[in-house]
Amino acid sequence: MQTVYRAENLIDAHLVKDALEAEGIPAFIAGEYLTGGVGQLPAMDFMAVMVPESSLPQASAIVRGVEACLSDARRAIDEDGGLDDPLGACAV
Protein backbone atom coordinates (compact mmCIF):
# COMPACT_ATOMS: atom_id res chain seq x y z
CA MET A 1 0.00 0.00 0.00
CA GLN A 2 1.14 3.52 -0.81
CA THR A 3 0.15 6.86 0.69
CA VAL A 4 -1.74 8.93 -1.88
CA TYR A 5 -2.94 11.72 0.44
CA ARG A 6 -2.03 13.12 3.86
CA ALA A 7 -5.13 14.60 5.44
CA GLU A 8 -5.41 17.66 7.63
CA ASN A 9 -8.61 16.29 9.14
CA LEU A 10 -10.89 13.29 9.11
CA ILE A 11 -13.49 14.90 6.84
CA ASP A 12 -10.95 15.56 4.07
CA ALA A 13 -9.60 12.02 4.45
CA HIS A 14 -13.07 10.55 3.97
CA LEU A 15 -13.83 12.79 0.99
CA VAL A 16 -10.69 11.47 -0.73
CA LYS A 17 -11.38 7.87 0.30
CA ASP A 18 -14.96 8.07 -0.99
CA ALA A 19 -13.83 9.59 -4.30
CA LEU A 20 -11.28 6.80 -4.78
CA GLU A 21 -13.76 4.05 -3.92
CA ALA A 22 -16.34 5.57 -6.30
CA GLU A 23 -13.79 4.98 -9.07
CA GLY A 24 -13.22 1.38 -7.98
CA ILE A 25 -9.95 1.98 -6.15
CA PRO A 26 -9.77 0.31 -2.74
CA ALA A 27 -8.59 2.76 -0.09
CA PHE A 28 -8.26 2.99 3.65
CA ILE A 29 -7.39 5.70 6.12
CA ALA A 30 -4.32 4.92 8.19
CA GLY A 31 -4.49 6.63 11.57
CA GLU A 32 -8.24 7.22 11.36
CA TYR A 33 -8.81 6.26 14.97
CA LEU A 34 -5.89 8.27 16.37
CA THR A 35 -8.03 11.39 16.66
CA GLY A 36 -8.95 10.21 20.16
CA GLY A 37 -5.33 10.75 21.17
CA VAL A 38 -5.35 14.48 20.49
CA GLY A 39 -3.06 16.18 22.95
CA GLN A 40 -0.85 13.12 23.16
CA LEU A 41 0.01 12.85 19.47
CA PRO A 42 1.64 15.20 16.99
CA ALA A 43 -0.88 17.77 15.81
CA MET A 44 -0.29 17.11 12.11
CA ASP A 45 0.31 14.33 9.67
CA PHE A 46 -1.21 11.37 11.45
CA MET A 47 -3.92 10.47 8.91
CA ALA A 48 -3.08 9.16 5.47
CA VAL A 49 -5.24 7.72 2.70
CA MET A 50 -3.57 4.64 1.27
CA VAL A 51 -4.15 2.69 -1.95
CA PRO A 52 -2.59 -0.36 -3.63
CA GLU A 53 0.66 0.51 -5.38
CA SER A 54 -0.78 -0.54 -8.75
CA SER A 55 -3.54 2.09 -8.39
CA LEU A 56 -1.25 4.96 -7.40
CA PRO A 57 -1.17 6.84 -10.76
CA GLN A 58 -4.97 6.81 -11.18
CA ALA A 59 -5.49 7.57 -7.48
CA SER A 60 -3.11 10.53 -7.63
CA ALA A 61 -5.14 12.09 -10.44
CA ILE A 62 -8.37 11.66 -8.46
CA VAL A 63 -6.77 13.19 -5.36
CA ARG A 64 -5.68 16.24 -7.37
CA GLY A 65 -9.29 16.75 -8.40
CA VAL A 66 -10.57 16.48 -4.84
CA GLU A 67 -7.85 18.85 -3.59
CA ALA A 68 -8.83 21.41 -6.23
CA CYS A 69 -12.48 21.15 -5.22
CA LEU A 70 -11.65 21.55 -1.53
CA SER A 71 -9.46 24.55 -2.31
CA ASP A 72 -12.25 26.18 -4.33
CA ALA A 73 -14.78 25.52 -1.56
CA ARG A 74 -12.47 27.01 1.09
CA ARG A 75 -11.81 30.04 -1.08
CA ALA A 76 -15.55 30.57 -1.60
CA ILE A 77 -16.11 30.37 2.14
CA ASP A 78 -13.38 32.96 2.76
CA GLU A 79 -14.65 35.31 0.04
CA ASP A 80 -18.39 34.94 0.51
CA GLY A 81 -18.50 34.29 4.22
CA GLY A 82 -20.01 30.88 3.67
CA LEU A 83 -21.81 28.53 1.35
CA ASP A 84 -25.08 26.69 1.82
CA ASP A 85 -23.21 23.40 1.42
CA PRO A 86 -19.45 24.02 1.10
CA LEU A 87 -18.52 20.35 0.83
CA GLY A 88 -21.46 19.41 -1.37
CA ALA A 89 -19.57 20.50 -4.47
CA CYS A 90 -16.88 17.97 -3.62
CA ALA A 91 -19.23 15.07 -2.92
CA VAL A 92 -18.78 11.97 -4.98
Secondary structure as a PSIPRED ss2 file (coil, helix, strand):
# PSIPRED VFORMAT (PSIPRED V4.0)

   1 M C   1.000  0.000  0.000
   2 Q E   0.000  0.000  1.000
   3 T E   0.000  0.000  1.000
   4 V E   0.000  0.000  1.000
   5 Y E   0.000  0.000  1.000
   6 R E   0.000  0.000  1.000
   7 A E   0.000  0.000  1.000
   8 E C   1.000  0.000  0.000
   9 N C   1.000  0.000  0.000
  10 L H   0.000  1.000  0.000
  11 I H   0.000  1.000  0.000
  12 D H   0.000  1.000  0.000
  13 A H   0.000  1.000  0.000
  14 H H   0.000  1.000  0.000
  15 L H   0.000  1.000  0.000
  16 V H   0.000  1.000  0.000
  17 K H   0.000  1.000  0.000
  18 D H   0.000  1.000  0.000
  19 A H   0.000  1.000  0.000
  20 L H   0.000  1.000  0.000
  21 E H   0.000  1.000  0.000
  22 A H   0.000  1.000  0.000
  23 E C   1.000  0.000  0.000
  24 G C   1.000  0.000  0.000
  25 I C   1.000  0.000  0.000
  26 P C   1.000  0.000  0.000
  27 A C   1.000  0.000  0.000
  28 F E   0.000  0.000  1.000
  29 I E   0.000  0.000  1.000
  30 A E   0.000  0.000  1.000
  31 G C   1.000  0.000  0.000
  32 E H   0.000  1.000  0.000
  33 Y H   0.000  1.000  0.000
  34 L H   0.000  1.000  0.000
  35 T H   0.000  1.000  0.000
  36 G H   0.000  1.000  0.000
  37 G H   0.000  1.000  0.000
  38 V E   0.000  0.000  1.000
  39 G C   1.000  0.000  0.000
  40 Q C   1.000  0.000  0.000
  41 L E   0.000  0.000  1.000
  42 P C   1.000  0.000  0.000
  43 A C   1.000  0.000  0.000
  44 M C   1.000  0.000  0.000
  45 D C   1.000  0.000  0.000
  46 F C   1.000  0.000  0.000
  47 M E   0.000  0.000  1.000
  48 A E   0.000  0.000  1.000
  49 V E   0.000  0.000  1.000
  50 M E   0.000  0.000  1.000
  51 V E   0.000  0.000  1.000
  52 P C   1.000  0.000  0.000
  53 E H   0.000  1.000  0.000
  54 S H   0.000  1.000  0.000
  55 S H   0.000  1.000  0.000
  56 L H   0.000  1.000  0.000
  57 P H   0.000  1.000  0.000
  58 Q H   0.000  1.000  0.000
  59 A H   0.000  1.000  0.000
  60 S H   0.000  1.000  0.000
  61 A H   0.000  1.000  0.000
  62 I H   0.000  1.000  0.000
  63 V H   0.000  1.000  0.000
  64 R H   0.000  1.000  0.000
  65 G H   0.000  1.000  0.000
  66 V H   0.000  1.000  0.000
  67 E H   0.000  1.000  0.000
  68 A H   0.000  1.000  0.000
  69 C H   0.000  1.000  0.000
  70 L H   0.000  1.000  0.000
  71 S H   0.000  1.000  0.000
  72 D H   0.000  1.000  0.000
  73 A H   0.000  1.000  0.000
  74 R H   0.000  1.000  0.000
  75 R H   0.000  1.000  0.000
  76 A H   0.000  1.000  0.000
  77 I H   0.000  1.000  0.000
  78 D H   0.000  1.000  0.000
  79 E H   0.000  1.000  0.000
  80 D H   0.000  1.000  0.000
  81 G C   1.000  0.000  0.000
  82 G C   1.000  0.000  0.000
  83 L C   1.000  0.000  0.000
  84 D C   1.000  0.000  0.000
  85 D C   1.000  0.000  0.000
  86 P C   1.000  0.000  0.000
  87 L C   1.000  0.000  0.000
  88 G H   0.000  1.000  0.000
  89 A H   0.000  1.000  0.000
  90 C H   0.000  1.000  0.000
  91 A C   1.000  0.000  0.000
  92 V C   1.000  0.000  0.000
